[in-house]
């Protein structure tokens, strides 16, 4: 399995699981969640007809409900960010928004409304994918499953990309805590995307927040000491 989005048509043909994606069970891949009536939107292409979303311990698979020869899959190692988007200015429908790492290149500028034209685009250039469930109340459940699977598929340490990963080493964390003593702000950049009300990048997403809280608490403690010292000086 390589980076990026790919076509997927391998389905189980018989038994209770007929129609489901054929998974690599010999290497421990397990199906964790199934969500029906999900529309997939790839890059700037028009939405596909509703299909079924299958989330395994290794990958995300979407299979069309109307065309057994149409399906897409992406490994969790290729998903650099996933988020819940409820901002209608970002996209008309509430959805799971994902960013996908590719071998290179950007989204093709394909906005043709003709569904037949969308069959000829290059999947290797798609860097964004939206999953739009028919029931928006399922977004939080889908997000939590994505988080669980991202933790099951950590980025290899020798291939970390500092520009896209919110992961901090011990030296960075210690250095930033020391900065708090000189009343300097943290060294890491703060990423904000107002279109994504909830976001998670493949890594320890609570670490930066925890260290920032520690800095705030330390500063409050120092302020409290200065106040106490001032009060004692006034009584002398």
C-alpha positions as CSV (number, residue, x, y, z in Angstrom):
1,X,0.0,0.0,0.0
2,X,1.4,3.4,-1.0
3,X,0.7,7.0,-0.3
4,X,-2.5,8.6,-1.6
5,X,-6.0,7.7,-2.7
6,X,-6.5,4.7,-4.9
7,X,-9.3,2.8,-6.7
8,X,-10.8,-0.1,-4.7
9,X,-13.1,-2.8,-6.1
10,X,-12.2,-5.9,-4.2
11,X,-15.4,-7.1,-2.5
12,X,-16.3,-10.2,-0.7
13,X,-18.4,-12.3,-3.0
14,X,-20.1,-14.8,-0.7
15,X,-21.4,-15.3,2.8
16,X,-22.6,-12.9,5.4
17,X,-19.9,-10.3,4.5
18,X,-20.8,-10.3,0.8
19,X,-20.4,-6.8,-0.7
20,X,-17.9,-5.7,2.0
21,X,-14.3,-4.8,1.1
22,X,-11.8,-7.7,1.0
23,X,-9.4,-6.9,3.9
24,X,-6.0,-8.2,4.7
25,X,-7.1,-10.3,7.6
26,X,-4.0,-12.5,7.5
27,X,-1.9,-9.4,8.6
28,X,-4.4,-8.4,11.3
29,X,-6.6,-6.0,9.4
30,X,-10.0,-5.8,11.1
31,X,-13.3,-4.0,10.1
32,X,-14.1,-1.5,12.9
33,X,-17.0,0.6,11.6
34,X,-19.6,0.6,8.8
35,X,-21.6,3.7,7.9
36,X,-24.2,3.5,5.2
37,X,-25.5,6.4,3.0
38,X,-22.3,8.3,2.9
39,X,-21.4,10.7,0.0
40,X,-17.8,11.0,-1.0
41,X,-16.3,14.2,-2.4
42,X,-12.8,14.1,-3.9
43,X,-10.9,17.4,-4.2
44,X,-12.9,19.8,-6.4
45,X,-14.9,17.0,-8.1
46,X,-18.7,16.8,-7.8
47,X,-20.1,14.5,-5.1
48,X,-20.5,10.8,-5.9
49,X,-23.8,9.0,-5.4
50,X,-24.3,7.7,-1.9
51,X,-22.3,4.6,-0.9
52,X,-21.1,2.7,2.2
53,X,-18.1,3.7,4.3
54,X,-16.0,0.9,5.7
55,X,-13.3,1.9,8.3
56,X,-10.8,-0.8,9.1
57,X,-7.8,-0.8,11.4
58,X,-5.6,0.0,8.4
59,X,-7.6,2.1,5.9
60,X,-10.8,3.9,4.9
61,X,-12.8,2.3,2.1
62,X,-15.8,3.8,0.3
63,X,-17.9,1.6,-2.0
64,X,-20.6,2.8,-4.3
65,X,-24.1,1.4,-3.7
66,X,-25.1,1.7,-7.4
67,X,-21.9,0.7,-9.2
68,X,-20.0,-2.4,-7.9
69,X,-17.0,-1.4,-10.0
70,X,-16.6,2.0,-8.2
71,X,-14.8,2.4,-4.9
72,X,-12.0,4.3,-3.3
73,X,-9.6,3.6,-0.4
74,X,-6.9,5.4,1.5
75,X,-4.5,4.1,4.2
76,X,-4.5,5.9,7.6
77,X,-0.8,6.5,7.1
78,X,-1.7,8.7,4.1
79,X,-4.3,10.8,6.1
80,X,-2.3,13.7,7.6
81,X,-5.3,15.4,9.1
82,X,-9.0,14.7,9.7
83,X,-11.6,17.0,11.2
84,X,-15.3,17.6,11.6
85,X,-16.5,20.5,9.4
86,X,-19.8,22.1,10.1
87,X,-19.1,25.5,8.6
88,X,-21.5,26.0,5.6
89,X,-19.0,28.5,4.1
90,X,-16.4,25.8,3.9
91,X,-18.8,23.2,2.5
92,X,-22.6,23.2,2.3
93,X,-23.1,19.9,4.2
94,X,-21.6,18.8,7.6
95,X,-18.8,16.3,6.8
96,X,-15.6,14.7,7.8
97,X,-12.8,16.6,6.1
98,X,-9.5,14.9,5.5
99,X,-6.1,15.9,4.0
100,X,-4.2,13.2,2.1
101,X,-0.5,12.9,1.6
102,X,0.4,12.0,-2.0
103,X,3.5,11.1,-3.9
104,X,3.5,14.7,-5.2
105,X,1.3,17.3,-6.9
106,X,-1.8,19.2,-6.1
107,X,-5.5,18.6,-6.7
108,X,-6.4,18.7,-10.3
109,X,-8.6,21.7,-11.2
110,X,-11.5,19.6,-12.3
111,X,-14.9,21.1,-11.7
112,X,-16.9,19.5,-14.5
113,X,-20.4,18.5,-13.4
114,X,-20.4,15.6,-15.8
115,X,-19.9,12.4,-13.6
116,X,-18.3,10.6,-16.6
117,X,-15.5,13.1,-16.7
118,X,-14.7,12.5,-13.1
119,X,-13.7,8.9,-13.9
120,X,-10.6,10.1,-15.8
121,X,-8.9,12.2,-13.2
122,X,-5.7,11.2,-11.5
123,X,-6.3,9.9,-8.0
124,X,-2.6,10.4,-7.1
125,X,-3.1,14.2,-7.2
126,X,-6.1,14.3,-4.9
127,X,-5.1,15.8,-1.5
128,X,-8.5,16.4,0.0
129,X,-11.5,14.1,0.7
130,X,-14.8,14.8,2.3
131,X,-17.2,12.2,3.7
132,X,-20.8,13.4,4.0
133,X,-23.1,11.1,6.0
134,X,-26.8,11.4,5.4
135,X,-27.2,11.6,9.2
136,X,-25.0,14.5,10.5
137,X,-25.4,13.2,14.1
138,X,-23.0,10.4,13.1
139,X,-20.1,12.9,12.5
140,X,-18.7,12.7,16.1
141,X,-18.8,8.9,16.0
142,X,-16.9,8.8,12.7
143,X,-14.4,11.3,14.0
144,X,-13.8,9.2,17.1
145,X,-13.2,6.1,15.0
146,X,-10.8,8.0,12.8
147,X,-8.9,9.1,15.9
148,X,-8.7,5.5,17.2
149,X,-7.4,4.3,13.9
150,X,-4.9,7.1,13.6
151,X,-3.4,6.0,16.9
152,X,-3.3,2.4,15.6
153,X,-1.2,3.7,12.6
154,X,1.4,6.1,14.0
155,X,3.7,7.8,11.5
156,X,7.2,6.2,11.3
157,X,9.6,8.4,13.3
158,X,12.1,8.5,10.5
159,X,9.6,9.8,8.0
160,X,8.0,12.6,10.1
161,X,7.2,15.8,8.3
162,X,7.5,18.8,10.7
163,X,5.4,20.9,8.4
164,X,2.3,18.7,8.7
165,X,2.7,16.8,12.0
166,X,1.7,18.2,15.4
167,X,4.3,16.1,17.2
168,X,6.9,17.4,19.6
169,X,10.1,15.8,20.9
170,X,11.1,15.9,24.6
171,X,13.8,18.6,23.9
172,X,11.2,20.8,22.3
173,X,8.7,20.4,25.1
174,X,11.4,21.1,27.8
175,X,12.7,24.1,25.9
176,X,9.2,25.6,25.6
177,X,8.5,25.1,29.3
178,X,11.8,26.9,30.1
179,X,10.7,29.8,27.9
180,X,7.7,30.3,30.3
181,X,10.2,31.4,33.0
182,X,11.4,34.3,30.7
183,X,7.7,35.2,29.9
184,X,8.3,34.3,26.3
185,X,5.6,32.5,24.3
186,X,5.9,28.9,23.0
187,X,8.1,28.3,20.0
188,X,5.7,26.1,18.1
189,X,3.2,27.6,15.6
190,X,-0.5,27.6,16.4
191,X,-2.6,26.2,13.6
192,X,-6.2,27.3,13.3
193,X,-8.8,26.4,10.7
194,X,-12.2,28.0,11.4
195,X,-13.8,25.6,8.9
196,X,-12.9,22.7,11.2
197,X,-14.6,22.7,14.5
198,X,-12.7,19.6,15.6
199,X,-9.4,18.6,14.3
200,X,-6.7,15.9,14.8
201,X,-3.4,15.3,13.2
202,X,-1.6,11.9,13.2
203,X,0.2,12.2,16.5
204,X,-0.2,13.2,20.2
205,X,-2.9,15.9,19.8
206,X,-3.2,16.8,23.5
207,X,0.5,17.4,24.1
208,X,0.7,21.0,23.0
209,X,-2.4,21.9,24.8
210,X,-1.2,20.3,28.1
211,X,2.2,22.1,27.9
212,X,0.4,25.4,27.2
213,X,-1.8,24.9,30.3
214,X,1.4,24.1,32.3
215,X,2.9,27.4,31.3
216,X,-0.2,29.3,32.2
217,X,-0.4,27.7,35.6
218,X,3.3,28.4,36.2
219,X,2.7,32.1,35.3
220,X,-0.3,32.3,37.6
221,X,1.8,30.7,40.4
222,X,4.5,33.4,39.9
223,X,2.0,36.2,39.9
224,X,0.5,34.8,43.2
225,X,3.9,34.8,44.8
226,X,4.6,38.4,43.7
227,X,1.2,39.4,45.2
228,X,1.9,37.7,48.5
229,X,5.3,39.3,48.7
230,X,3.8,42.7,48.0
231,X,1.2,42.2,50.7
232,X,3.8,41.1,53.3
233,X,5.9,44.2,52.5
234,X,2.9,46.5,53.0
235,X,2.4,45.1,56.5
236,X,6.0,45.6,57.6
